[in-house]
């Protein structure tokens, strides 16, 4: 029987270039959302729409892993750039 139909399996022992590109697209989408939100002061109060788009596009193009990675990057960047700290010492 022909084993070529199992092309969905990852290569054994090596990372493929396409795996790295998927995560690079996720990082680029989140950085683009940060840039777009910071360049428009009106949107700084509700930055979630660009980040939601970045998460959806990276999940559609890359899959589940890059989608979760974009979600983690988005929450960290929203917390870092757009949410003021409530408590300080």
Gaussian input, Z-matrix of N, CA and C with variables (Angstrom, degrees):
# hf/3-21g

backbone

0 1
 N
 C     1     B1
 C     2     B2     1     A1
 N     3     B3     2     A2     1     D1
 C     4     B4     3     A3     2     D2
 C     5     B5     4     A4     3     D3
 N     6     B6     5     A5     4     D4
 C     7     B7     6     A6     5     D5
 C     8     B8     7     A7     6     D6
 N     9     B9     8     A8     7     D7
 C    10    B10     9     A9     8     D8
 C    11    B11    10    A10     9     D9
 N    12    B12    11    A11    10    D10
 C    13    B13    12    A12    11    D11
 C    14    B14    13    A13    12    D12
 N    15    B15    14    A14    13    D13
 C    16    B16    15    A15    14    D14
 C    17    B17    16    A16    15    D15
 N    18    B18    17    A17    16    D16
 C    19    B19    18    A18    17    D17
 C    20    B20    19    A19    18    D18
 N    21    B21    20    A20    19    D19
 C    22    B22    21    A21    20    D20
 C    23    B23    22    A22    21    D21
 N    24    B24    23    A23    22    D22
 C    25    B25    24    A24    23    D23
 C    26    B26    25    A25    24    D24
 N    27    B27    26    A26    25    D25
 C    28    B28    27    A27    26    D26
 C    29    B29    28    A28    27    D27
 N    30    B30    29    A29    28    D28
 C    31    B31    30    A30    29    D29
 C    32    B32    31    A31    30    D30
 N    33    B33    32    A32    31    D31
 C    34    B34    33    A33    32    D32
 C    35    B35    34    A34    33    D33
 N    36    B36    35    A35    34    D34
 C    37    B37    36    A36    35    D35
 C    38    B38    37    A37    36    D36
 N    39    B39    38    A38    37    D37
 C    40    B40    39    A39    38    D38
 C    41    B41    40    A40    39    D39
 N    42    B42    41    A41    40    D40
 C    43    B43    42    A42    41    D41
 C    44    B44    43    A43    42    D42
 N    45    B45    44    A44    43    D43
 C    46    B46    45    A45    44    D44
 C    47    B47    46    A46    45    D45
 N    48    B48    47    A47    46    D46
 C    49    B49    48    A48    47    D47
 C    50    B50    49    A49    48    D48
 N    51    B51    50    A50    49    D49
 C    52    B52    51    A51    50    D50
 C    53    B53    52    A52    51    D51
 N    54    B54    53    A53    52    D52
 C    55    B55    54    A54    53    D53
 C    56    B56    55    A55    54    D54
 N    57    B57    56    A56    55    D55
 C    58    B58    57    A57    56    D56
 C    59    B59    58    A58    57    D57
 N    60    B60    59    A59    58    D58
 C    61    B61    60    A60    59    D59
 C    62    B62    61    A61    60    D60
 N    63    B63    62    A62    61    D61
 C    64    B64    63    A63    62    D62
 C    65    B65    64    A64    63    D63
 N    66    B66    65    A65    64    D64
 C    67    B67    66    A66    65    D65
 C    68    B68    67    A67    66    D66
 N    69    B69    68    A68    67    D67
 C    70    B70    69    A69    68    D68
 C    71    B71    70    A70    69    D69
 N    72    B72    71    A71    70    D70
 C    73    B73    72    A72    71    D71
 C    74    B74    73    A73    72    D72
 N    75    B75    74    A74    73    D73
 C    76    B76    75    A75    74    D74
 C    77    B77    76    A76    75    D75
 N    78    B78    77    A77    76    D76
 C    79    B79    78    A78    77    D77
 C    80    B80    79    A79    78    D78
 N    81    B81    80    A80    79    D79
 C    82    B82    81    A81    80    D80
 C    83    B83    82    A82    81    D81
 N    84    B84    83    A83    82    D82
 C    85    B85    84    A84    83    D83
 C    86    B86    85    A85    84    D84
 N    87    B87    86    A86    85    D85
 C    88    B88    87    A87    86    D86
 C    89    B89    88    A88    87    D87
 N    90    B90    89    A89    88    D88
 C    91    B91    90    A90    89    D89
 C    92    B92    91    A91    90    D90
 N    93    B93    92    A92    91    D91
 C    94    B94    93    A93    92    D92
 C    95    B95    94    A94    93    D93
 N    96    B96    95    A95    94    D94
 C    97    B97    96    A96    95    D95
 C    98    B98    97    A97    96    D96
 N    99    B99    98    A98    97    D97
 C   100   B100    99    A99    98    D98
 C   101   B101   100   A100    99    D99
 N   102   B102   101   A101   100   D100
 C   103   B103   102   A102   101   D101
 C   104   B104   103   A103   102   D102
 N   105   B105   104   A104   103   D103
 C   106   B106   105   A105   104   D104
 C   107   B107   106   A106   105   D105
 N   108   B108   107   A107   106   D106
 C   109   B109   108   A108   107   D107
 C   110   B110   109   A109   108   D108
 N   111   B111   110   A110   109   D109
 C   112   B112   111   A111   110   D110
 C   113   B113   112   A112   111   D111
 N   114   B114   113   A113   112   D112
 C   115   B115   114   A114   113   D113
 C   116   B116   115   A115   114   D114
 N   117   B117   116   A116   115   D115
 C   118   B118   117   A117   116   D116
 C   119   B119   118   A118   117   D117
 N   120   B120   119   A119   118   D118
 C   121   B121   120   A120   119   D119
 C   122   B122   121   A121   120   D120
 N   123   B123   122   A122   121   D121
 C   124   B124   123   A123   122   D122
 C   125   B125   124   A124   123   D123
 N   126   B126   125   A125   124   D124
 C   127   B127   126   A126   125   D125
 C   128   B128   127   A127   126   D126
 N   129   B129   128   A128   127   D127
 C   130   B130   129   A129   128   D128
 C   131   B131   130   A130   129   D129
 N   132   B132   131   A131   130   D130
 C   133   B133   132   A132   131   D131
 C   134   B134   133   A133   132   D132
 N   135   B135   134   A134   133   D133
 C   136   B136   135   A135   134   D134
 C   137   B137   136   A136   135   D135
 N   138   B138   137   A137   136   D136
 C   139   B139   138   A138   137   D137
 C   140   B140   139   A139   138   D138
 N   141   B141   140   A140   139   D139
 C   142   B142   141   A141   140   D140
 C   143   B143   142   A142   141   D141
 N   144   B144   143   A143   142   D142
 C   145   B145   144   A144   143   D143
 C   146   B146   145   A145   144   D144
 N   147   B147   146   A146   145   D145
 C   148   B148   147   A147   146   D146
 C   149   B149   148   A148   147   D147
 N   150   B150   149   A149   148   D148
 C   151   B151   150   A150   149   D149
 C   152   B152   151   A151   150   D150
 N   153   B153   152   A152   151   D151
 C   154   B154   153   A153   152   D152
 C   155   B155   154   A154   153   D153
 N   156   B156   155   A155   154   D154
 C   157   B157   156   A156   155   D155
 C   158   B158   157   A157   156   D156
 N   159   B159   158   A158   157   D157
 C   160   B160   159   A159   158   D158
 C   161   B161   160   A160   159   D159
 N   162   B162   161   A161   160   D160
 C   163   B163   162   A162   161   D161
 C   164   B164   163   A163   162   D162
 N   165   B165   164   A164   163   D163
 C   166   B166   165   A165   164   D164
 C   167   B167   166   A166   165   D165
 N   168   B168   167   A167   166   D166
 C   169   B169   168   A168   167   D167
 C   170   B170   169   A169   168   D168
 N   171   B171   170   A170   169   D169
 C   172   B172   171   A171   170   D170
 C   173   B173   172   A172   171   D171
 N   174   B174   173   A173   172   D172
 C   175   B175   174   A174   173   D173
 C   176   B176   175   A175   174   D174
 N   177   B177   176   A176   175   D175
 C   178   B178   177   A177   176   D176
 C   179   B179   178   A178   177   D177
 N   180   B180   179   A179   178   D178
 C   181   B181   180   A180   179   D179
 C   182   B182   181   A181   180   D180
 N   183   B183   182   A182   181   D181
 C   184   B184   183   A183   182   D182
 C   185   B185   184   A184   183   D183
 N   186   B186   185   A185   184   D184
 C   187   B187   186   A186   185   D185
 C   188   B188   187   A187   186   D186
 N   189   B189   188   A188   187   D187
 C   190   B190   189   A189   188   D188
 C   191   B191   190   A190   189   D189
 N   192   B192   191   A191   190   D190
 C   193   B193   192   A192   191   D191
 C   194   B194   193   A193   192   D192
 N   195   B195   194   A194   193   D193
 C   196   B196   195   A195   194   D194
 C   197   B197   196   A196   195   D195
 N   198   B198   197   A197   196   D196
 C   199   B199   198   A198   197   D197
 C   200   B200   199   A199   198   D198
 N   201   B201   200   A200   199   D199
 C   202   B202   201   A201   200   D200
 C   203   B203   202   A202   201   D201
 N   204   B204   203   A203   202   D202
 C   205   B205   204   A204   203   D203
 C   206   B206   205   A205   204   D204
 N   207   B207   206   A206   205   D205
 C   208   B208   207   A207   206   D206
 C   209   B209   208   A208   207   D207
 N   210   B210   209   A209   208   D208
 C   211   B211   210   A210   209   D209
 C   212   B212   211   A211   210   D210
 N   213   B213   212   A212   211   D211
 C   214   B214   213   A213   212   D212
 C   215   B215   214   A214   213   D213
 N   216   B216   215   A215   214   D214
 C   217   B217   216   A216   215   D215
 C   218   B218   217   A217   216   D216
 N   219   B219   218   A218   217   D217
 C   220   B220   219   A219   218   D218
 C   221   B221   220   A220   219   D219
 N   222   B222   221   A221   220   D220
 C   223   B223   222   A222   221   D221
 C   224   B224   223   A223   222   D222
 N   225   B225   224   A224   223   D223
 C   226   B226   225   A225   224   D224
 C   227   B227   226   A226   225   D225
 N   228   B228   227   A227   226   D226
 C   229   B229   228   A228   227   D227
 C   230   B230   229   A229   228   D228
 N   231   B231   230   A230   229   D229
 C   232   B232   231   A231   230   D230
 C   233   B233   232   A232   231   D231
 N   234   B234   233   A233   232   D232
 C   235   B235   234   A234   233   D233
 C   236   B236   235   A235   234   D234
 N   237   B237   236   A236   235   D235
 C   238   B238   237   A237   236   D236
 C   239   B239   238   A238   237   D237
 N   240   B240   239   A239   238   D238
 C   241   B241   240   A240   239   D239
 C   242   B242   241   A241   240   D240
 N   243   B243   242   A242   241   D241
 C   244   B244   243   A243   242   D242
 C   245   B245   244   A244   243   D243
 N   246   B246   245   A245   244   D244
 C   247   B247   246   A246   245   D245
 C   248   B248   247   A247   246   D246
 N   249   B249   248   A248   247   D247
 C   250   B250   249   A249   248   D248
 C   251   B251   250   A250   249   D249
 N   252   B252   251   A251   250   D250
 C   253   B253   252   A252   251   D251
 C   254   B254   253   A253   252   D252
 N   255   B255   254   A254   253   D253
 C   256   B256   255   A255   254   D254
 C   257   B257   256   A256   255   D255
 N   258   B258   257   A257   256   D256
 C   259   B259   258   A258   257   D257
 C   260   B260   259   A259   258   D258
 N   261   B261   260   A260   259   D259
 C   262   B262   261   A261   260   D260
 C   263   B263   262   A262   261   D261
 N   264   B264   263   A263   262   D262
 C   265   B265   264   A264   263   D263
 C   266   B266   265   A265   264   D264

   B1=1.4510
   B2=1.5205
   B3=1.2946
   B4=1.4619
   B5=1.5286
   B6=1.3381
   B7=1.4612
   B8=1.5261
   B9=1.3173
   B10=1.4587
   B11=1.5194
   B12=1.3090
   B13=1.4491
   B14=1.5210
   B15=1.3112
   B16=1.4625
   B17=1.5312
   B18=1.3033
   B19=1.4584
   B20=1.5172
   B21=1.3077
   B22=1.4669
   B23=1.5135
   B24=1.3229
   B25=1.4542
   B26=1.5214
   B27=1.3346
   B28=1.4702
   B29=1.5223
   B30=1.3009
   B31=1.4551
   B32=1.5191
   B33=1.2894
   B34=1.4633
   B35=1.5258
   B36=1.3084
   B37=1.4491
   B38=1.5089
   B39=1.3067
   B40=1.4657
   B41=1.5287
   B42=1.3098
   B43=1.4596
   B44=1.5126
   B45=1.2854
   B46=1.4489
   B47=1.5329
   B48=1.3014
   B49=1.4631
   B50=1.5271
   B51=1.3137
   B52=1.4609
   B53=1.5266
   B54=1.3335
   B55=1.4650
   B56=1.5239
   B57=1.3151
   B58=1.4600
   B59=1.5267
   B60=1.3117
   B61=1.4606
   B62=1.5262
   B63=1.3279
   B64=1.4666
   B65=1.5171
   B66=1.3295
   B67=1.4551
   B68=1.5297
   B69=1.3164
   B70=1.4650
   B71=1.5274
   B72=1.3283
   B73=1.4737
   B74=1.5220
   B75=1.3316
   B76=1.4659
   B77=1.5252
   B78=1.3210
   B79=1.4717
   B80=1.5219
   B81=1.3247
   B82=1.4703
   B83=1.5200
   B84=1.3183
   B85=1.4648
   B86=1.5323
   B87=1.3175
   B88=1.4688
   B89=1.5259
   B90=1.3261
   B91=1.4722
   B92=1.5222
   B93=1.3123
   B94=1.4658
   B95=1.5167
   B96=1.3297
   B97=1.4642
   B98=1.5206
   B99=1.3299
   B100=1.4707
   B101=1.5185
   B102=1.3211
   B103=1.4662
   B104=1.5269
   B105=1.3317
   B106=1.4623
   B107=1.5200
   B108=1.3108
   B109=1.4684
   B110=1.5264
   B111=1.3179
   B112=1.4675
   B113=1.5222
   B114=1.3169
   B115=1.4580
   B116=1.5300
   B117=1.3011
   B118=1.4616
   B119=1.5351
   B120=1.3308
   B121=1.4645
   B122=1.5290
   B123=1.3214
   B124=1.4671
   B125=1.5207
   B126=1.3207
   B127=1.4562
   B128=1.5222
   B129=1.3194
   B130=1.4600
   B131=1.5231
   B132=1.3350
   B133=1.4640
   B134=1.5232
   B135=1.3118
   B136=1.4673
   B137=1.5328
   B138=1.3327
   B139=1.4677
   B140=1.5202
   B141=1.3142
   B142=1.4585
   B143=1.5209
   B144=1.3186
   B145=1.4507
   B146=1.5328
   B147=1.3277
   B148=1.4595
   B149=1.5227
   B150=1.3202
   B151=1.4594
   B152=1.5241
   B153=1.3123
   B154=1.4626
   B155=1.5255
   B156=1.3264
   B157=1.4603
   B158=1.5195
   B159=1.3327
   B160=1.4709
   B161=1.5202
   B162=1.3141
   B163=1.4611
   B164=1.5246
   B165=1.3145
   B166=1.4646
   B167=1.5243
   B168=1.3193
   B169=1.4685
   B170=1.5201
   B171=1.3496
   B172=1.4586
   B173=1.5109
   B174=1.3299
   B175=1.4619
   B176=1.5239
   B177=1.3190
   B178=1.4651
   B179=1.5206
   B180=1.3179
   B181=1.4610
   B182=1.5216
   B183=1.3335
   B184=1.4605
   B185=1.4980
   B186=1.3085
   B187=1.4534
   B188=1.5217
   B189=1.3047
   B190=1.4596
   B191=1.5353
   B192=1.3125
   B193=1.4665
   B194=1.5216
   B195=1.3282
   B196=1.4640
   B197=1.5276
   B198=1.3218
   B199=1.4638
   B200=1.5183
   B201=1.3436
   B202=1.4600
   B203=1.5273
   B204=1.3176
   B205=1.4618
   B206=1.5242
   B207=1.3361
   B208=1.4632
   B209=1.5244
   B210=1.3288
   B211=1.4640
   B212=1.5187
   B213=1.3263
   B214=1.4650
   B215=1.5249
   B216=1.3265
   B217=1.4632
   B218=1.5283
   B219=1.3222
   B220=1.4603
   B221=1.5163
   B222=1.3334
   B223=1.4676
   B224=1.5251
   B225=1.3236
   B226=1.4653
   B227=1.5229
   B228=1.3224
   B229=1.4604
   B230=1.5264
   B231=1.3282
   B232=1.4665
   B233=1.5190
   B234=1.3155
   B235=1.4660
   B236=1.5282
   B237=1.3157
   B238=1.4645
   B239=1.5205
   B240=1.3434
   B241=1.4549
   B242=1.5262
   B243=1.3249
   B244=1.4589
   B245=1.5298
   B246=1.2998
   B247=1.4603
   B248=1.5187
   B249=1.3158
   B250=1.4587
   B251=1.5278
   B252=1.3070
   B253=1.4679
   B254=1.5193
   B255=1.2948
   B256=1.4689
   B257=1.5196
   B258=1.2841
   B259=1.4633
   B260=1.5083
   B261=1.3095
   B262=1.4599
   B263=1.5213
   B264=1.3033
   B265=1.4535
   B266=1.4867
   A1=109.73
   A2=115.79
   A3=121.69
   A4=110.10
   A5=116.88
   A6=121.93
   A7=112.84
   A8=118.80
   A9=121.19
   A10=113.27
   A11=119.04
   A12=120.01
   A13=111.33
   A14=118.08
   A15=121.88
   A16=111.26
   A17=117.58
   A18=120.89
   A19=113.11
   A20=118.11
   A21=120.72
   A22=111.58
   A23=118.65
   A24=121.42
   A25=110.41
   A26=117.61
   A27=119.24
   A28=110.98
   A29=115.60
   A30=119.88
   A31=109.59
   A32=116.00
   A33=120.54
   A34=110.51
   A35=116.14
   A36=121.36
   A37=116.53
   A38=119.26
   A39=120.75
   A40=110.07
   A41=114.79
   A42=120.24
   A43=108.05
   A44=115.23
   A45=120.79
   A46=109.02
   A47=117.35
   A48=121.97
   A49=109.98
   A50=117.16
   A51=119.62
   A52=112.04
   A53=117.92
   A54=119.96
   A55=110.85
   A56=116.13
   A57=120.35
   A58=111.21
   A59=117.00
   A60=120.60
   A61=110.55
   A62=117.66
   A63=119.83
   A64=111.38
   A65=117.17
   A66=120.24
   A67=111.76
   A68=117.43
   A69=120.58
   A70=110.69
   A71=116.76
   A72=120.37
   A73=109.97
   A74=117.46
   A75=120.43
   A76=111.28
   A77=116.94
   A78=120.75
   A79=110.37
   A80=116.96
   A81=120.30
   A82=111.39
   A83=117.78
   A84=120.38
   A85=111.15
   A86=117.05
   A87=119.81
   A88=110.38
   A89=117.67
   A90=119.40
   A91=111.13
   A92=117.18
   A93=120.34
   A94=111.97
   A95=116.72
   A96=119.96
   A97=111.26
   A98=117.10
   A99=120.60
   A100=110.10
   A101=117.13
   A102=121.17
   A103=111.33
   A104=117.69
   A105=120.01
   A106=112.27
   A107=116.41
   A108=119.38
   A109=111.37
   A110=117.15
   A111=119.46
   A112=112.29
   A113=118.00
   A114=120.05
   A115=112.39
   A116=117.39
   A117=121.32
   A118=109.03
   A119=117.66
   A120=120.29
   A121=113.57
   A122=117.06
   A123=119.58
   A124=110.37
   A125=117.22
   A126=121.47
   A127=113.58
   A128=118.59
   A129=120.87
   A130=111.97
   A131=117.55
   A132=119.65
   A133=112.12
   A134=117.79
   A135=121.86
   A136=109.04
   A137=117.69
   A138=120.13
   A139=114.17
   A140=117.27
   A141=120.27
   A142=114.05
   A143=119.47
   A144=120.85
   A145=111.05
   A146=118.79
   A147=120.44
   A148=111.26
   A149=116.71
   A150=119.48
   A151=111.39
   A152=117.13
   A153=119.65
   A154=110.41
   A155=116.65
   A156=120.46
   A157=111.94
   A158=117.21
   A159=120.68
   A160=111.01
   A161=117.33
   A162=121.29
   A163=110.32
   A164=116.52
   A165=119.69
   A166=111.29
   A167=117.30
   A168=119.77
   A169=110.73
   A170=118.14
   A171=117.94
   A172=112.44
   A173=118.29
   A174=119.59
   A175=111.24
   A176=117.17
   A177=119.45
   A178=111.85
   A179=117.40
   A180=120.37
   A181=112.95
   A182=117.17
   A183=119.77
   A184=116.17
   A185=117.52
   A186=119.98
   A187=111.79
   A188=114.84
   A189=121.38
   A190=112.80
   A191=117.35
   A192=121.12
   A193=112.89
   A194=118.54
   A195=118.97
   A196=113.06
   A197=117.66
   A198=119.93
   A199=111.72
   A200=116.24
   A201=119.56
   A202=111.57
   A203=116.59
   A204=120.46
   A205=111.07
   A206=116.69
   A207=120.62
   A208=110.99
   A209=116.94
   A210=120.27
   A211=110.92
   A212=117.14
   A213=120.93
   A214=111.13
   A215=117.07
   A216=120.05
   A217=112.18
   A218=116.30
   A219=120.11
   A220=111.51
   A221=116.86
   A222=118.70
   A223=111.20
   A224=116.72
   A225=119.20
   A226=111.53
   A227=117.55
   A228=119.14
   A229=112.04
   A230=118.26
   A231=120.04
   A232=109.84
   A233=116.20
   A234=120.07
   A235=110.87
   A236=116.96
   A237=120.78
   A238=112.27
   A239=117.57
   A240=120.62
   A241=114.85
   A242=118.75
   A243=119.40
   A244=115.72
   A245=119.27
   A246=120.69
   A247=108.49
   A248=115.47
   A249=119.60
   A250=109.54
   A251=117.31
   A252=118.86
   A253=111.45
   A254=115.92
   A255=120.69
   A256=112.11
   A257=115.99
   A258=120.50
   A259=109.92
   A260=115.73
   A261=119.87
   A262=108.31
   A263=114.92
   A264=118.45
   A265=111.68
   D1=144.25
   D2=-178.06
   D3=-76.30
   D4=127.97
   D5=-178.36
   D6=-94.73
   D7=3.66
   D8=-177.42
   D9=-73.39
   D10=-11.53
   D11=-179.54
   D12=-74.62
   D13=-11.27
   D14=-178.91
   D15=-91.34
   D16=43.30
   D17=-177.65
   D18=-72.17
   D19=-10.85
   D20=-179.94
   D21=-75.87
   D22=-15.36
   D23=-178.83
   D24=-74.43
   D25=138.87
   D26=178.38
   D27=-69.65
   D28=156.10
   D29=178.58
   D30=-68.22
   D31=146.45
   D32=-175.33
   D33=-82.85
   D34=120.84
   D35=174.26
   D36=86.69
   D37=-18.69
   D38=-177.47
   D39=-121.69
   D40=148.21
   D41=172.00
   D42=-89.60
   D43=135.37
   D44=179.47
   D45=-85.53
   D46=155.62
   D47=179.98
   D48=-64.47
   D49=-32.65
   D50=-178.20
   D51=-66.67
   D52=-27.13
   D53=176.08
   D54=-65.83
   D55=-40.77
   D56=-179.85
   D57=-70.97
   D58=-35.42
   D59=-179.88
   D60=-66.90
   D61=-36.96
   D62=179.32
   D63=-61.01
   D64=-43.79
   D65=179.41
   D66=-73.50
   D67=-31.06
   D68=176.10
   D69=-66.44
   D70=-36.55
   D71=175.93
   D72=-64.80
   D73=-39.36
   D74=178.42
   D75=-62.97
   D76=-43.02
   D77=178.54
   D78=-66.04
   D79=-41.99
   D80=-179.80
   D81=-65.02
   D82=-38.17
   D83=179.46
   D84=-66.53
   D85=-41.13
   D86=179.59
   D87=-69.28
   D88=-40.01
   D89=177.11
   D90=-65.53
   D91=-35.70
   D92=174.48
   D93=-63.97
   D94=-39.28
   D95=177.85
   D96=-66.49
   D97=-38.68
   D98=176.15
   D99=-62.91
   D100=-45.59
   D101=-179.85
   D102=-62.81
   D103=-45.51
   D104=-179.81
   D105=-64.32
   D106=-39.08
   D107=-179.06
   D108=-71.93
   D109=-38.27
   D110=178.55
   D111=-72.73
   D112=-26.16
   D113=-178.92
   D114=-79.92
   D115=-16.03
   D116=178.81
   D117=-118.22
   D118=102.72
   D119=-175.17
   D120=-63.73
   D121=-24.08
   D122=179.50
   D123=-66.41
   D124=-33.95
   D125=-176.44
   D126=-85.06
   D127=-3.20
   D128=-178.90
   D129=-68.08
   D130=-21.62
   D131=178.19
   D132=-75.87
   D133=-30.80
   D134=178.73
   D135=-134.76
   D136=79.57
   D137=-173.97
   D138=-81.88
   D139=3.07
   D140=-167.51
   D141=-72.10
   D142=-23.27
   D143=-173.86
   D144=-68.85
   D145=-40.90
   D146=177.99
   D147=-70.61
   D148=-36.69
   D149=179.59
   D150=-70.66
   D151=-34.85
   D152=175.39
   D153=-64.23
   D154=-41.08
   D155=176.08
   D156=-63.04
   D157=-39.96
   D158=179.03
   D159=-64.97
   D160=-39.11
   D161=179.32
   D162=-67.45
   D163=-44.38
   D164=-178.01
   D165=-66.21
   D166=-43.49
   D167=-179.21
   D168=-66.47
   D169=-41.86
   D170=179.32
   D171=-69.63
   D172=-29.97
   D173=175.30
   D174=-72.34
   D175=-36.52
   D176=178.20
   D177=-69.75
   D178=-40.76
   D179=-178.01
   D180=-81.15
   D181=-35.46
   D182=-172.64
   D183=-105.88
   D184=-29.24
   D185=-178.16
   D186=114.06
   D187=-163.95
   D188=-173.45
   D189=-70.52
   D190=-43.21
   D191=-178.96
   D192=-61.94
   D193=-53.40
   D194=177.16
   D195=-64.72
   D196=-27.40
   D197=175.57
   D198=-65.43
   D199=-43.98
   D200=176.38
   D201=-68.38
   D202=-35.89
   D203=177.65
   D204=-64.73
   D205=-41.18
   D206=177.19
   D207=-66.96
   D208=-34.16
   D209=176.47
   D210=-64.41
   D211=-44.29
   D212=179.26
   D213=-65.32
   D214=-42.69
   D215=177.60
   D216=-65.27
   D217=-37.08
   D218=179.66
   D219=-66.84
   D220=-44.11
   D221=179.67
   D222=-65.64
   D223=-38.08
   D224=178.64
   D225=-67.37
   D226=-40.85
   D227=-178.85
   D228=-73.83
   D229=-34.18
   D230=174.80
   D231=-64.06
   D232=-43.02
   D233=179.48
   D234=-66.51
   D235=-36.79
   D236=-176.54
   D237=-75.95
   D238=-43.18
   D239=-171.50
   D240=-98.56
   D241=-29.33
   D242=-166.77
   D243=-119.26
   D244=-14.51
   D245=-178.88
   D246=-106.04
   D247=124.73
   D248=178.42
   D249=-77.63
   D250=141.07
   D251=178.38
   D252=-68.00
   D253=137.06
   D254=-179.10
   D255=-83.74
   D256=-35.86
   D257=-175.81
   D258=-117.50
   D259=140.09
   D260=174.01
   D261=-144.83
   D262=157.46
   D263=-178.53
   D264=-92.19

